[in-house]
Amino acid sequence: MAPNAAGPNADSAVLSPARDLSRLLVPSMRVHQKSPLKAVMGSPTLEMINMAGGMPSPATFPLVQLQAQVRVPGRGAGEPAATLVLDKERQSGSAEALDTMLQYGDGRGVDSLCSFLRAHTQQAHSPQYADWEVITSCGSTDAIAKVISLFCDAGDALAVERWTFPGALSSLARAGVAPVAVDMDDEGMLPEALDRVCAARSAGGAPLHAVYVVPTGQNPTGATMSLARRKAVYAVAQKHDLVIIEDDPYYFLQIGPAAAAPDSGEAGAAASDGYDSGCDATGGEARDPALLPSLLSLDTDGRVIRLDSFSKILAPNLRCGWITGPAYLLDRVQILNESTILQPSGLSQGVVSKMLNDTWGMDGWNAHLRDLRAEYRLRRDLFVQIAAKHLDGLAEFAVPTAGMFVWLRVRLGTDPGAMQRLLAAMNKVGVMMAPEMPFNSCGAAAGPAAPGPDRYLRAAFALVDTDMYEPALKRLAQSIRTATA
Ligand SMILES: Cc1ncc(COP(=O)(O)O)c(C=O)c1O
């Protein structure tokens, strides 16, 4: 992959290239293998009569035009939408013709979408090294599996948060890679715990090569790393020469402290951390000051591979996201894409690319993300207010400043059967929240967090109507009482 040749950092003479971390790759990924067909064919030129590829003729593609009605950020659901059109043969605006979107492509993704994502990445994260790139993914679940496989073979281990995304745990299980649980608090992974875990592994002759973290609105705990925490975790990764897999689908859902706190406006999350938004190193438009800096934006070495997803900020079954990191590492992801998904569906990429590039533009995209945050902030405020009313004495929680999860520490006593009784009681009265078990990175064998009076439930406030919060929390309170009676 040409290292960001046309990318936003192209004029930036001040930035150094990423450090070469190829030594952390599994042996099979250290050699950069091109696709065998491309290695034999080279790159066909325009003048060539290209009969090498197994591509169908676009003349046979039955889709002649695609039209979609798209909501305009800032306008309500009932207000007029904008019309997005993709034509079979004609490029419109920045987006390729439909035929191009629907034809086989390489494992990097549709060009116009990648260009938008580069511009977005420059604005949102201002990466601090020169040769970063983006590549589209079929969503972060797939991306997690691919990126793990770059750094871990079967029998290896990977550091993860004590409670973590079950999709990541399944990927590790399938790959035969052991999760190494790192303790957390209300700000997510504890740097000193990561340091301890890494030191112990190195002393045992099996150093870790990578750590997987969800730094913002963590799943399941809702924890968001402060800027100081992000810097400390990054420093530990540097000390132990770890790659950081930054899985951050809730990054743009940073909503600051709860409404009860004075001045809980958008700037809350970042400003409360004393973060100075600073300037984009290339002189471009700066990052939104409402958002904490990502680990990618703190990364001077090129050791963060960042996973973004459209799932929570456009729609999950677009199955589309993107990966950002050093170009030479994304070349390896491209190889993996070319033997699995090739790239996300051209229809998904086409609609997203046209919408972002031409219908919304960068300003509209940022306005959409702000609208989303306003919606999530309202929901979060209402949910925690009602939860505080009904769960007093029964459960405790930290108010999340990002994402969609509230991690309830439920007072269930020491009886090991209490969680099962609670779930049965909840089932009976008609409310469900996710119990702690699938998020447990210590494995089922380790049982609950620690023998003691607490068990956890993850409540997700994004899906149900807000007028369901009150009955849901009343039913939960009733169920806790039943389970502990
Ligand atoms: C931390 C985390 N990563 C990844 C995903 C899945 O993302 P995608 O839909 O892009 O596969 C989720 C979804 O719940 C998540 O919470």
The ligand as a Gaussian input file, in Angstrom:
#p B3LYP/6-31G(d) Opt

LIG

0 1
 C      -16.120000      -3.097000      21.932000
 C      -16.827000      -3.580000      20.720000
 N      -16.121000      -3.901000      19.627000
 C      -16.730000      -4.322000      18.507000
 C      -18.091000      -4.454000      18.448000
 C      -18.721000      -4.975000      17.189000
 O      -18.613000      -4.059000      16.179000
 P      -19.022000      -4.411000      14.668000
 O      -20.497000      -4.348000      14.582000
 O      -18.322000      -3.350000      13.906000
 O      -18.496000      -5.761000      14.342000
 C      -18.869000      -4.135000      19.552000
 C      -20.329000      -4.298000      19.505000
 O      -21.030000      -4.466000      20.433000
 C      -18.216000      -3.679000      20.719000
 O      -18.901000      -3.351000      21.815000

